[in-house]
Every structure is written in C-alpha cells, then in structure tokens.
Amino acid sequence: MADDPLERLLEARVEALGYELVELERTGSRSRPILRLRIDRPDSERGRGVTLDDCARVSRELESLLDQMAELGARYVLEVSSPGIERPLVRPRDFERFAGREVAIKGVAPLAGRGRRLEGTLLGLSDGGMWVRLQLADGEVVELARGEIARAHLIFRWGHAR
C-alpha cells in the first residue's frame, strides 16, 4: 500500500473500476501539477491489455474526484495510460505476477556486486517480499533487496515474445 494519501485514494478508485494502479507519477509545478497514472487489468495478458476506452473511462471517473480537491487547484493535468509493453514493476504483487518473465532492474547502487542495471529472469520474491530473486543470463541466481531497487520493468524483445 502506498504512503501517499492521494495515491491510496486513486488506487482505491481505480480498483473499484476493475483495474489496478500500476504507478502514479507526480510532476509539473505547484501551480500546474501533472498526475500520470499507469493502469492495467488485473488479468491482462499480452495483446489483451488496457485500451484507449479503458483509459478514458478511468480518466473521467477520477476527474470528478480530483476536481473537488482544493490542494490540486483547477489547473491540474491528469494523464491515464496503459503500462506499456515494458510494464514497470512497482509493487510486490508485480514481482510475483510476472515471475518467469525477463526483466531489467536498476539499482540505487551496484546490485549483487555487479552493475547498477541487471537483466535476467524474474523468479519472484523471497523472505516475505523483502528480496527479489533474479536468474542472470549466466545462470547465477541473485537476491536483491527491494529497497535497493530504483526501477524495474519487463523487457520486451521484438520477435522473441514468450
């Protein structure tokens, strides 16, 4: 669960609509905040993900909520999109759901004594979700503390879809 009250509110609303909130990015300025939401379907599969109509539906539903929030002001921008083919992995459930898929993980510092970016096959979580297990291309299995991960996402290789 997110620490940000706005993110928790938006996540609950998105889930009530039958989608999942993948990521909320807050950018822009104080006078013109930009909220970028990436949504997905809980049961999405390759080729059957979020559509433009899904994004429009979620956007319309959230606008009525956000319009009532004085702290955002009248000039906020809401952008709702699919997570894309290289979906970010943000929440613990993402690391479980996409076990077996090829991922890229960027660390806040070098990971597993190697580089700041590692690629491999995601094996899932261990130790109650504290560690991400990754099998590297050379076969070695490493465990990465979730707190040391700056970004993680699926890798899509054209012509090599699994």
Backbone as JSON Lines, residues from 0, in Angstrom:
{"i":0,"aa":"M","n":[0.85,-1.18,0.0],"ca":[0.0,0.0,0.0],"c":[0.89,1.24,0.0]}
{"i":1,"aa":"A","n":[0.49,2.21,-0.77],"ca":[1.27,3.44,-0.92],"c":[1.21,4.29,0.35]}
{"i":2,"aa":"D","n":[2.27,5.08,0.56],"ca":[2.31,6.01,1.7],"c":[1.58,7.3,1.4]}
{"i":3,"aa":"D","n":[1.49,7.65,0.13],"ca":[0.88,8.9,-0.31],"c":[-0.64,8.79,-0.22]}
{"i":4,"aa":"P","n":[-1.3,9.68,0.57],"ca":[-2.77,9.59,0.68],"c":[-3.48,9.73,-0.66]}
{"i":5,"aa":"L","n":[-2.99,10.6,-1.53],"ca":[-3.62,10.75,-2.85],"c":[-3.49,9.46,-3.64]}
{"i":6,"aa":"E","n":[-2.32,8.83,-3.58],"ca":[-2.12,7.57,-4.31],"c":[-3.04,6.48,-3.76]}
{"i":7,"aa":"R","n":[-3.18,6.43,-2.45],"ca":[-4.09,5.43,-1.86],"c":[-5.53,5.66,-2.33]}
{"i":8,"aa":"L","n":[-5.94,6.92,-2.36],"ca":[-7.29,7.27,-2.8],"c":[-7.51,6.87,-4.26]}
{"i":9,"aa":"L","n":[-6.55,7.24,-5.1],"ca":[-6.66,6.92,-6.53],"c":[-6.61,5.41,-6.76]}
{"i":10,"aa":"E","n":[-5.76,4.73,-6.02],"ca":[-5.67,3.28,-6.15],"c":[-7.01,2.62,-5.82]}
{"i":11,"aa":"A","n":[-7.65,3.08,-4.75],"ca":[-8.95,2.5,-4.37],"c":[-9.99,2.75,-5.46]}
{"i":12,"aa":"R","n":[-10.0,3.96,-6.0],"ca":[-10.97,4.27,-7.05],"c":[-10.7,3.47,-8.32]}
{"i":13,"aa":"V","n":[-9.44,3.36,-8.7],"ca":[-9.09,2.6,-9.9],"c":[-9.48,1.13,-9.72]}
{"i":14,"aa":"E","n":[-9.21,0.58,-8.55],"ca":[-9.57,-0.82,-8.3],"c":[-11.08,-1.02,-8.28]}
{"i":15,"aa":"A","n":[-11.82,-0.03,-7.78],"ca":[-13.28,-0.14,-7.78],"c":[-13.83,-0.18,-9.21]}
{"i":16,"aa":"L","n":[-13.07,0.36,-10.14],"ca":[-13.48,0.34,-11.54],"c":[-13.05,-0.95,-12.25]}
{"i":17,"aa":"G","n":[-12.33,-1.81,-11.55],"ca":[-11.91,-3.09,-12.12],"c":[-10.52,-3.1,-12.73]}
{"i":18,"aa":"Y","n":[-9.74,-2.09,-12.4],"ca":[-8.37,-2.02,-12.92],"c":[-7.4,-2.0,-11.74]}
{"i":19,"aa":"E","n":[-6.12,-2.02,-12.02],"ca":[-5.14,-1.84,-10.96],"c":[-4.26,-0.64,-11.28]}
{"i":20,"aa":"L","n":[-3.9,0.08,-10.25],"ca":[-2.99,1.21,-10.42],"c":[-1.57,0.66,-10.41]}
{"i":21,"aa":"V","n":[-0.89,0.81,-11.53],"ca":[0.48,0.34,-11.62],"c":[1.42,1.36,-11.01]}
{"i":22,"aa":"E","n":[1.18,2.61,-11.37],"ca":[2.13,3.64,-10.94],"c":[1.47,5.01,-11.01]}
{"i":23,"aa":"L","n":[1.77,5.85,-10.05],"ca":[1.36,7.26,-10.08],"c":[2.64,8.08,-10.09]}
{"i":24,"aa":"E","n":[2.77,8.92,-11.08],"ca":[3.9,9.83,-11.17],"c":[3.36,11.24,-10.99]}
{"i":25,"aa":"R","n":[3.92,11.95,-10.04],"ca":[3.54,13.34,-9.8],"c":[4.65,14.22,-10.31]}
{"i":26,"aa":"T","n":[4.32,15.1,-11.22],"ca":[5.31,16.0,-11.79],"c":[4.63,17.35,-12.04]}
{"i":27,"aa":"G","n":[5.24,18.2,-12.82],"ca":[4.68,19.52,-13.06],"c":[5.11,20.49,-11.97]}
{"i":28,"aa":"S","n":[4.33,21.54,-11.82],"ca":[4.66,22.56,-10.82],"c":[3.54,22.65,-9.79]}
{"i":29,"aa":"R","n":[3.77,23.45,-8.78],"ca":[2.75,23.62,-7.74],"c":[1.48,24.26,-8.34]}
{"i":30,"aa":"S","n":[1.69,25.18,-9.28],"ca":[0.53,25.85,-9.88],"c":[-0.12,25.02,-10.99]}
{"i":31,"aa":"R","n":[0.62,24.04,-11.52],"ca":[0.06,23.18,-12.58],"c":[0.57,21.75,-12.39]}
{"i":32,"aa":"P","n":[0.05,21.08,-11.37],"ca":[0.51,19.7,-11.12],"c":[0.05,18.75,-12.23]}
{"i":33,"aa":"I","n":[0.89,17.79,-12.52],"ca":[0.58,16.76,-13.52],"c":[0.56,15.42,-12.81]}
{"i":34,"aa":"L","n":[-0.53,14.7,-12.96],"ca":[-0.67,13.36,-12.39],"c":[-0.69,12.37,-13.54]}
{"i":35,"aa":"R","n":[0.31,11.51,-13.58],"ca":[0.37,10.47,-14.62],"c":[0.1,9.12,-13.98]}
{"i":36,"aa":"L","n":[-0.98,8.52,-14.4],"ca":[-1.35,7.2,-13.88],"c":[-1.16,6.16,-14.95]}
{"i":37,"aa":"R","n":[-0.56,5.08,-14.57],"ca":[-0.49,3.92,-15.45],"c":[-1.38,2.87,-14.83]}
{"i":38,"aa":"I","n":[-2.31,2.38,-15.63],"ca":[-3.26,1.39,-15.14],"c":[-3.13,0.1,-15.93]}
{"i":39,"aa":"D","n":[-3.61,-0.96,-15.35],"ca":[-3.59,-2.25,-16.03],"c":[-4.82,-3.03,-15.61]}
{"i":40,"aa":"R","n":[-5.09,-4.09,-16.31],"ca":[-6.14,-5.01,-15.91],"c":[-5.48,-6.07,-15.04]}
{"i":41,"aa":"P","n":[-6.15,-6.47,-13.97],"ca":[-5.54,-7.5,-13.1],"c":[-5.26,-8.8,-13.84]}
{"i":42,"aa":"D","n":[-6.02,-9.08,-14.89],"ca":[-5.86,-10.33,-15.63],"c":[-5.3,-10.1,-17.03]}
{"i":43,"aa":"S","n":[-4.62,-9.0,-17.22],"ca":[-4.14,-8.69,-18.57],"c":[-3.1,-9.69,-19.03]}
{"i":44,"aa":"E","n":[-3.12,-9.89,-20.31],"ca":[-2.13,-10.74,-20.96],"c":[-1.62,-9.99,-22.17]}
{"i":45,"aa":"R","n":[-0.55,-10.5,-22.73],"ca":[-0.01,-9.88,-23.92],"c":[-1.09,-9.79,-25.0]}
{"i":46,"aa":"G","n":[-1.29,-8.6,-25.54],"ca":[-2.26,-8.41,-26.59],"c":[-3.68,-8.18,-26.09]}
{"i":47,"aa":"R","n":[-3.91,-8.28,-24.78],"ca":[-5.24,-8.07,-24.21],"c":[-5.13,-7.19,-22.98]}
{"i":48,"aa":"G","n":[-4.53,-6.06,-23.18],"ca":[-4.33,-5.14,-22.06],"c":[-5.31,-4.01,-22.05]}
{"i":49,"aa":"V","n":[-4.9,-2.94,-21.48],"ca":[-5.72,-1.74,-21.33],"c":[-5.89,-1.07,-22.69]}
{"i":50,"aa":"T","n":[-7.11,-0.64,-22.96],"ca":[-7.41,0.03,-24.23],"c":[-7.56,1.53,-24.0]}
{"i":51,"aa":"L","n":[-7.64,2.26,-25.09],"ca":[-7.87,3.71,-25.0],"c":[-9.2,4.0,-24.32]}
{"i":52,"aa":"D","n":[-10.21,3.19,-24.59],"ca":[-11.51,3.37,-23.92],"c":[-11.4,3.16,-22.42]}
{"i":53,"aa":"D","n":[-10.58,2.18,-22.0],"ca":[-10.36,1.96,-20.56],"c":[-9.74,3.21,-19.92]}
{"i":54,"aa":"C","n":[-8.74,3.77,-20.59],"ca":[-8.07,4.96,-20.05],"c":[-9.03,6.13,-19.97]}
{"i":55,"aa":"A","n":[-9.87,6.3,-20.98],"ca":[-10.84,7.4,-20.97],"c":[-11.85,7.21,-19.85]}
{"i":56,"aa":"R","n":[-12.28,5.98,-19.65],"ca":[-13.25,5.71,-18.57],"c":[-12.66,6.04,-17.2]}
{"i":57,"aa":"V","n":[-11.44,5.58,-16.96],"ca":[-10.79,5.85,-15.66],"c":[-10.54,7.35,-15.51]}
{"i":58,"aa":"S","n":[-10.12,8.01,-16.56],"ca":[-9.87,9.44,-16.5],"c":[-11.14,10.21,-16.13]}
{"i":59,"aa":"R","n":[-12.23,9.89,-16.79],"ca":[-13.5,10.58,-16.49],"c":[-13.93,10.36,-15.05]}
{"i":60,"aa":"E","n":[-13.77,9.14,-14.57],"ca":[-14.17,8.83,-13.19],"c":[-13.29,9.57,-12.18]}
{"i":61,"aa":"L","n":[-12.01,9.65,-12.45],"ca":[-11.1,10.29,-11.5],"c":[-11.21,11.81,-11.54]}
{"i":62,"aa":"E","n":[-11.51,12.35,-12.69],"ca":[-11.63,13.81,-12.8],"c":[-12.69,14.36,-11.85]}
{"i":63,"aa":"S","n":[-13.8,13.67,-11.74],"ca":[-14.86,14.16,-10.84],"c":[-14.38,14.17,-9.39]}
{"i":64,"aa":"L","n":[-13.54,13.23,-9.04],"ca":[-12.96,13.19,-7.69],"c":[-11.91,14.28,-7.52]}
{"i":65,"aa":"L","n":[-11.0,14.38,-8.48],"ca":[-9.89,15.33,-8.37],"c":[-10.36,16.78,-8.45]}
{"i":66,"aa":"D","n":[-11.45,17.03,-9.18],"ca":[-11.97,18.39,-9.28],"c":[-12.4,18.95,-7.93]}
{"i":67,"aa":"Q","n":[-12.7,18.07,-7.0],"ca":[-13.15,18.5,-5.67],"c":[-11.99,18.72,-4.7]}
{"i":68,"aa":"M","n":[-10.78,18.44,-5.12],"ca":[-9.62,18.54,-4.22],"c":[-8.95,19.91,-4.4]}
{"i":69,"aa":"A","n":[-9.15,20.77,-3.41],"ca":[-8.64,22.15,-3.48],"c":[-7.12,22.18,-3.59]}
{"i":70,"aa":"E","n":[-6.43,21.22,-2.98],"ca":[-4.96,21.24,-3.0],"c":[-4.38,21.04,-4.39]}
{"i":71,"aa":"L","n":[-5.14,20.48,-5.3],"ca":[-4.65,20.31,-6.67],"c":[-4.89,21.56,-7.52]}
{"i":72,"aa":"G","n":[-5.85,22.37,-7.13],"ca":[-6.17,23.56,-7.91],"c":[-6.95,23.19,-9.16]}
{"i":73,"aa":"A","n":[-7.32,24.2,-9.9],"ca":[-8.14,24.0,-11.09],"c":[-7.32,23.67,-12.33]}
{"i":74,"aa":"R","n":[-6.0,23.84,-12.23],"ca":[-5.16,23.7,-13.43],"c":[-4.39,22.38,-13.48]}
{"i":75,"aa":"Y","n":[-4.8,21.39,-12.7],"ca":[-4.07,20.12,-12.73],"c":[-4.28,19.43,-14.08]}
{"i":76,"aa":"V","n":[-3.34,18.55,-14.39],"ca":[-3.43,17.75,-15.61],"c":[-3.44,16.28,-15.19]}
{"i":77,"aa":"L","n":[-4.38,15.54,-15.71],"ca":[-4.48,14.1,-15.43],"c":[-4.19,13.34,-16.71]}
{"i":78,"aa":"E","n":[-3.23,12.46,-16.66],"ca":[-2.89,11.62,-17.8],"c":[-3.02,10.15,-17.37]}
{"i":79,"aa":"V","n":[-3.85,9.42,-18.04],"ca":[-4.06,8.0,-17.73],"c":[-3.63,7.2,-18.95]}
{"i":80,"aa":"S","n":[-2.77,6.22,-18.73],"ca":[-2.3,5.4,-19.85],"c":[-2.13,3.95,-19.42]}
{"i":81,"aa":"S","n":[-1.89,3.12,-20.4],"ca":[-1.56,1.71,-20.12],"c":[-0.13,1.68,-19.6]}
{"i":82,"aa":"P","n":[0.28,0.58,-19.02],"ca":[1.66,0.5,-18.53],"c":[2.68,0.29,-19.66]}
{"i":83,"aa":"G","n":[2.21,0.0,-20.86],"ca":[3.13,-0.22,-21.97],"c":[3.66,-1.64,-21.99]}
{"i":84,"aa":"I","n":[4.37,-1.98,-23.08],"ca":[4.85,-3.36,-23.22],"c":[6.03,-3.65,-22.29]}
{"i":85,"aa":"E","n":[6.71,-2.62,-21.83],"ca":[7.76,-2.82,-20.83],"c":[7.24,-2.29,-19.5]}
{"i":86,"aa":"R","n":[6.21,-2.98,-19.02],"ca":[5.47,-2.58,-17.82],"c":[6.41,-2.41,-16.62]}
{"i":87,"aa":"P","n":[6.26,-1.3,-15.9],"ca":[7.05,-1.13,-14.69],"c":[6.62,-2.15,-13.62]}
{"i":88,"aa":"L","n":[7.55,-2.57,-12.82],"ca":[7.27,-3.44,-11.69],"c":[7.47,-2.58,-10.45]}
{"i":89,"aa":"V","n":[6.4,-2.3,-9.76],"ca":[6.45,-1.35,-8.66],"c":[6.1,-2.0,-7.33]}
{"i":90,"aa":"R","n":[5.03,-2.73,-7.32],"ca":[4.51,-3.27,-6.06],"c":[4.93,-4.74,-5.92]}
{"i":91,"aa":"P","n":[4.93,-5.24,-4.69],"ca":[5.31,-6.65,-4.5],"c":[4.51,-7.6,-5.38]}
{"i":92,"aa":"R","n":[3.21,-7.31,-5.55],"ca":[2.39,-8.2,-6.38],"c":[2.9,-8.27,-7.82]}
{"i":93,"aa":"D","n":[3.54,-7.2,-8.31],"ca":[4.09,-7.2,-9.67],"c":[5.22,-8.22,-9.8]}
{"i":94,"aa":"F","n":[6.06,-8.29,-8.77],"ca":[7.21,-9.2,-8.82],"c":[6.76,-10.66,-8.72]}
{"i":95,"aa":"E","n":[5.62,-10.9,-8.09],"ca":[5.07,-12.26,-8.05],"c":[4.35,-12.6,-9.35]}
{"i":96,"aa":"R","n":[3.54,-11.66,-9.81],"ca":[2.72,-11.89,-11.0],"c":[3.55,-12.17,-12.25]}
{"i":97,"aa":"F","n":[4.68,-11.49,-12.37],"ca":[5.47,-11.62,-13.59],"c":[6.69,-12.53,-13.43]}
{"i":98,"aa":"A","n":[6.66,-13.4,-12.43],"ca":[7.73,-14.39,-12.27],"c":[7.81,-15.22,-13.54]}
{"i":99,"aa":"G","n":[9.02,-15.47,-13.98],"ca":[9.24,-16.22,-15.21],"c":[9.48,-15.33,-16.42]}
{"i":100,"aa":"R","n":[9.24,-14.04,-16.27],"ca":[9.43,-13.09,-17.38],"c":[10.81,-12.43,-17.28]}
{"i":101,"aa":"E","n":[11.28,-11.99,-18.41],"ca":[12.55,-11.3,-18.47],"c":[12.37,-9.85,-17.99]}
{"i":102,"aa":"V","n":[13.24,-9.4,-17.1],"ca":[13.11,-8.07,-16.52],"c":[14.47,-7.36,-16.51]}
{"i":103,"aa":"A","n":[14.38,-6.04,-16.39],"ca":[15.56,-5.21,-16.16],"c":[15.36,-4.52,-14.82]}
{"i":104,"aa":"I","n":[16.41,-4.52,-14.02],"ca":[16.34,-3.9,-12.7],"c":[17.5,-2.92,-12.57]}
{"i":105,"aa":"K","n":[17.15,-1.69,-12.19],"ca":[18.15,-0.66,-11.98],"c":[18.25,-0.41,-10.48]}
{"i":106,"aa":"G","n":[19.46,-0.4,-9.98],"ca":[19.66,-0.2,-8.55],"c":[20.03,1.23,-8.2]}
{"i":107,"aa":"V","n":[19.85,1.57,-6.95],"ca":[20.29,2.87,-6.47],"c":[21.82,2.88,-6.34]}
{"i":108,"aa":"A","n":[22.4,1.69,-6.32],"ca":[23.85,1.47,-6.29],"c":[24.09,0.14,-7.01]}
{"i":109,"aa":"P","n":[25.34,-0.24,-7.25],"ca":[25.57,-1.54,-7.9],"c":[24.84,-2.67,-7.18]}
{"i":110,"aa":"L","n":[24.27,-3.56,-7.97],"ca":[23.47,-4.67,-7.44],"c":[24.27,-5.97,-7.5]}
{"i":111,"aa":"A","n":[24.21,-6.73,-6.43],"ca":[24.84,-8.05,-6.35],"c":[26.31,-8.01,-6.75]}
{"i":112,"aa":"G","n":[26.97,-6.89,-6.45],"ca":[28.39,-6.77,-6.77],"c":[28.68,-6.66,-8.26]}
{"i":113,"aa":"R","n":[27.66,-6.34,-9.03],"ca":[27.83,-6.22,-10.48],"c":[27.61,-4.77,-10.88]}
{"i":114,"aa":"G","n":[26.66,-4.51,-11.75],"ca":[26.41,-3.14,-12.18],"c":[25.13,-2.58,-11.58]}
{"i":115,"aa":"R","n":[24.84,-1.34,-11.93],"ca":[23.6,-0.72,-11.44],"c":[22.39,-1.23,-12.2]}
{"i":116,"aa":"R","n":[22.6,-1.87,-13.36],"ca":[21.48,-2.42,-14.12],"c":[21.74,-3.9,-14.36]}
{"i":117,"aa":"L","n":[20.77,-4.71,-13.97],"ca":[20.85,-6.14,-14.2],"c":[19.64,-6.58,-15.02]}
{"i":118,"aa":"E","n":[19.86,-7.55,-15.87],"ca":[18.77,-8.16,-16.62],"c":[18.79,-9.65,-16.36]}
{"i":119,"aa":"G","n":[17.62,-10.24,-16.34],"ca":[17.52,-11.67,-16.13],"c":[16.08,-12.11,-16.06]}
{"i":120,"aa":"T","n":[15.9,-13.35,-15.64],"ca":[14.56,-13.9,-15.49],"c":[14.11,-13.73,-14.05]}
{"i":121,"aa":"L","n":[12.97,-13.11,-13.89],"ca":[12.42,-12.87,-12.56],"c":[11.93,-14.19,-11.98]}
{"i":122,"aa":"L","n":[12.39,-14.5,-10.77],"ca":[11.97,-15.74,-10.12],"c":[10.92,-15.5,-9.05]}
{"i":123,"aa":"G","n":[10.71,-14.23,-8.69],"ca":[9.7,-13.91,-7.67],"c":[10.33,-13.27,-6.46]}
{"i":124,"aa":"L","n":[9.6,-13.31,-5.36],"ca":[10.05,-12.69,-4.11],"c":[10.4,-13.77,-3.09]}
{"i":125,"aa":"S","n":[11.21,-13.4,-2.13],"ca":[11.51,-14.3,-1.02],"c":[11.51,-13.5,0.27]}
{"i":126,"aa":"D","n":[11.55,-14.2,1.39],"ca":[11.61,-13.59,2.72],"c":[10.5,-12.57,2.93]}
{"i":127,"aa":"G","n":[9.28,-12.99,2.65],"ca":[8.14,-12.12,2.87],"c":[8.07,-10.92,1.96]}
{"i":128,"aa":"G","n":[8.7,-11.0,0.81],"ca":[8.65,-9.9,-0.15],"c":[9.78,-8.89,-0.01]}
{"i":129,"aa":"M","n":[10.71,-9.17,0.87],"ca":[11.82,-8.23,1.09],"c":[12.89,-8.32,0.0]}
{"i":130,"aa":"W","n":[12.97,-9.49,-0.67],"ca":[14.02,-9.73,-1.65],"c":[13.41,-10.14,-2.99]}
{"i":131,"aa":"V","n":[14.04,-9.7,-4.06],"ca":[13.65,-10.09,-5.41],"c":[14.68,-11.09,-5.9]}
{"i":132,"aa":"R","n":[14.19,-12.24,-6.36],"ca":[15.09,-13.28,-6.87],"c":[15.16,-13.16,-8.39]}
{"i":133,"aa":"L","n":[16.38,-13.17,-8.9],"ca":[16.61,-12.97,-10.32],"c":[17.65,-13.96,-10.81]}
{"i":134,"aa":"Q","n":[17.34,-14.64,-11.92],"ca":[18.33,-15.53,-12.53],"c":[18.98,-14.78,-13.68]}
{"i":135,"aa":"L","n":[20.28,-14.58,-13.58],"ca":[21.02,-13.84,-14.59],"c":[21.28,-14.71,-15.81]}
{"i":136,"aa":"A","n":[21.73,-14.1,-16.88],"ca":[21.98,-14.82,-18.13],"c":[22.99,-15.94,-17.97]}
{"i":137,"aa":"D","n":[23.96,-15.81,-17.05],"ca":[24.97,-16.86,-16.84],"c":[24.46,-17.98,-15.93]}
{"i":138,"aa":"G","n":[23.18,-17.9,-15.52],"ca":[22.59,-18.95,-14.7],"c":[22.63,-18.67,-13.2]}
{"i":139,"aa":"E","n":[23.46,-17.73,-12.8],"ca":[23.56,-17.41,-11.37],"c":[22.24,-16.8,-10.89]}
{"i":140,"aa":"V","n":[21.83,-17.21,-9.69],"ca":[20.64,-16.63,-9.08],"c":[21.09,-15.66,-8.0]}
{"i":141,"aa":"V","n":[20.58,-14.43,-8.09],"ca":[20.92,-13.41,-7.09],"c":[19.64,-12.96,-6.41]}
{"i":142,"aa":"E","n":[19.81,-12.48,-5.19],"ca":[18.7,-11.9,-4.45],"c":[19.01,-10.43,-4.22]}
{"i":143,"aa":"L","n":[18.04,-9.59,-4.56],"ca":[18.23,-8.14,-4.47],"c":[17.24,-7.59,-3.46]}
{"i":144,"aa":"A","n":[17.73,-6.79,-2.54],"ca":[16.83,-6.16,-1.57],"c":[15.93,-5.18,-2.31]}
{"i":145,"aa":"R","n":[14.63,-5.26,-2.05],"ca":[13.7,-4.37,-2.75],"c":[14.03,-2.91,-2.5]}
{"i":146,"aa":"G","n":[14.55,-2.59,-1.34],"ca":[14.91,-1.22,-1.02],"c":[16.08,-0.7,-1.84]}
{"i":147,"aa":"E","n":[16.83,-1.57,-2.47],"ca":[17.98,-1.17,-3.28],"c":[17.6,-1.01,-4.76]}
{"i":148,"aa":"I","n":[16.34,-1.26,-5.07],"ca":[15.88,-1.18,-6.47],"c":[15.29,0.2,-6.74]}
{"i":149,"aa":"A","n":[15.87,0.9,-7.71],"ca":[15.35,2.21,-8.1],"c":[14.2,2.07,-9.09]}
{"i":150,"aa":"R","n":[14.35,1.18,-10.06],"ca":[13.32,0.94,-11.08],"c":[13.44,-0.49,-11.56]}
{"i":151,"aa":"A","n":[12.32,-1.04,-11.96],"ca":[12.31,-2.38,-12.55],"c":[11.2,-2.41,-13.59]}
{"i":152,"aa":"H","n":[11.43,-3.12,-14.66],"ca":[10.4,-3.24,-15.69],"c":[10.59,-4.52,-16.5]}
{"i":153,"aa":"L","n":[9.49,-4.93,-17.14],"ca":[9.56,-6.08,-18.04],"c":[10.39,-5.69,-19.25]}
{"i":154,"aa":"I","n":[10.98,-6.68,-19.89],"ca":[11.72,-6.45,-21.13],"c":[10.91,-7.08,-22.25]}
{"i":155,"aa":"F","n":[10.7,-6.32,-23.29],"ca":[10.04,-6.84,-24.48],"c":[11.06,-6.9,-25.6]}
{"i":156,"aa":"R","n":[11.22,-8.05,-26.18],"ca":[12.14,-8.2,-27.31],"c":[11.32,-8.54,-28.54]}
{"i":157,"aa":"W","n":[11.42,-7.69,-29.52],"ca":[10.68,-7.9,-30.77],"c":[11.07,-9.23,-31.37]}
{"i":158,"aa":"G","n":[10.07,-10.02,-31.73],"ca":[10.32,-11.3,-32.38],"c":[10.66,-12.42,-31.42]}
{"i":159,"aa":"H","n":[10.77,-12.11,-30.11],"ca":[11.1,-13.13,-29.13],"c":[10.04,-13.22,-28.04]}
{"i":160,"aa":"A","n":[8.8,-12.89,-28.37],"ca":[7.74,-12.92,-27.35],"c":[7.56,-14.31,-26.8]}
{"i":161,"aa":"R","n":[7.56,-14.39,-25.45],"ca":[7.33,-15.67,-24.78],"c":[5.93,-15.72,-24.25]}
